[in-house]
Amino acid sequence: MSNAIDRRTFLTNSGLAALGYSTWATAPNFANAATGNVVVGTWGGDYENFLKQYVAPIAAKDGAVFVAAAGGEPARETKLLAEAKRSLASMDVVSMTTETMASVAEKGALLEISDQDIPNLKHALPQLKRPYSAPHIYSGLVIVFNPKLVPKPSSYADLWKDDYASKVGFADNMFYYNIIAAAQAHGGNPSDYEPAKKALLDIKKRSKVYPSNETTANALHTGEIGVTLMWRARAFQWAKGGIPVENVAASEGALPIVFEFGIPKFSKNIPGAKAMLNAMLDAEAQRGFATAMGYLPTVDNVELPSDLREKLDFSEEERSRFFSPDLQYMNRQRAEWLNWWKQEFLG
Amino acid sequence: MYTPIFTKRGLRTSALLAPALALVLIALVLPTLILVRYSFNKFDPSELMIETITLQNYVNLFRNSYFHSVIGITISIAGLSTVSAIALGFPVAYRLARTQSRYKSVFVIATVFPLLVGNVVRAAGWMAFLGHKGFLGVLLAWFGMESDSFNLMNTWAAVFVGTLSVVLPFMILILQGVLENIDFSLEEAGANLGASPFDVFTKIIFPLALPGVSAGAVLVFILCMNAYTTPFLLGGPAFKMMAPALYQQITVAMNWPFGAALAVLLMIVTVIATIIASAVLRRASSTYK
């Protein structure tokens, strides 16, 4: 047998080797090493269940095993920052809303990510992409109302009218978004919510505040209140659950809420975390989440059924009026606004 | 018997205590010291906190009238719940201690049963009972009363009733343990010598049960001072108590230094109030001797 290599064989082998190397070199990192458990810090309940149902099986194909660390966002944020200060991370992936994610990124607690690391990121809607996180699902703040109890509102400002007196309810955990809506209705802007103070004090006597989204839903259900501010996805769930409500995007502009996923800087399984983020952006997982949870997909390669899109989505005109908050202002002022809400508005 | 530490036996005893001591040091003392240290740092929204030594958090705390009322309401809820738990728990504990019934263990389990239900579930039960169109409202409406005027949710009364229901089983169990160790022939002797039931209770039973009352009061008071779920769910967002207030500061405002100062204050107030309560009860106990 001859060991000589002719020119054709050499070129063929070289080509195959080059192709193999380039495939290996350009393949996302997680394809090589995404094995073992990936601890995902996320909300419990439906969110956790749907992650297990729609995302975990896709991530498993890349060898990443979904392990939930469920809890509230404040506790997760606190834990992430406390651990990051000591170069530790007990979570490999964290989910947070836009402004909280921006806040922890500003404090240097997250890893930067890119389309090279997470191939499905190239499908993410450009206006939702951040260098430190992947958008997972989104919705927007709308006015949720019971048409049998109050007239259909068209703006946040309508809630200050006599037609809605004593029928307005606010969820305490939505305090910052309530403040933003009040500011929008009374001349505020993305970097100034001061007008909200007088407006909210004006409505204080004619409104009620509930500890959580669930207690607010219950108040809508019993007719104790007839209108509140909530995410459209949740309004969709409430209506599906038998609460007699409809919703409308305020003429002042709906505030979008994006649930994002990021990778803690000191994650112990970075390849696995990247595989998990990639699975979250997978078209099939995104469709499943939208159908089950009522939030909109954040990628451009998913088409929702028309009836679902009609109920969940925002029109082009509503999108053009989306309110984009100044995230830095939002995060810097959060403590002060919380104190104002607790001490002046509720106190 | 007292065993000197620096003997072979003393060292062996100390070694046996070491794991528990280490656990307390690591899980309690160390985090507390870290919290105390954080309370002297400066809050910065972009950096979380800046390490320094400042009393500003405590100054802000003492200057802010909102937190004066938070402390006042917390102490009043804790104090009233403790006194009510003693008043309501004593007769039940006495009956449990005295009963010869073969169903005694069933009664004890019935007393302990509420402890098996989590605070959140219990608060949810109260919400269903007290809330708008809840059980109480429907019942009142059934009697022709306007249920809206009896909405007890988000009130001081709701928090008091909810807190009392949490701590009452603890008080009953502690008192029952003490009352069972009292020789009830003393009671009979008192009665034989002409003491009225009231005299027997105030001059024999209660004084002898005072160590248990004292222990129960301290435990219940501490539980009430640190209550979070009940005031949060039954008191509503506007209700002012220490634990929800410091939770908000640490996890929502992310103002760890101020939250830490609040936590330190909560610890100090609890310790001082506990020392005062113990001293008062000890003095009362000694006057009976």
Interface residues (C-beta under 8 A of the other chain):
Chain A: G72 P74 A75 E77 T78 L81 K85 S103 E106 K107 D172 V209 Y210 P211 T215 N218 A219 T222 E224 N331 R332 Q333 R334 A335 L338 N339 K342 Q343 L346 G347
Chain B: F43 P45 S46 E47 L48 N64 Y66 M127 G131 H132 K133 F232 L233 G236 P237 A238 K240 A245 Q248 Q249 I250 T251 V252 A253 M254 N255
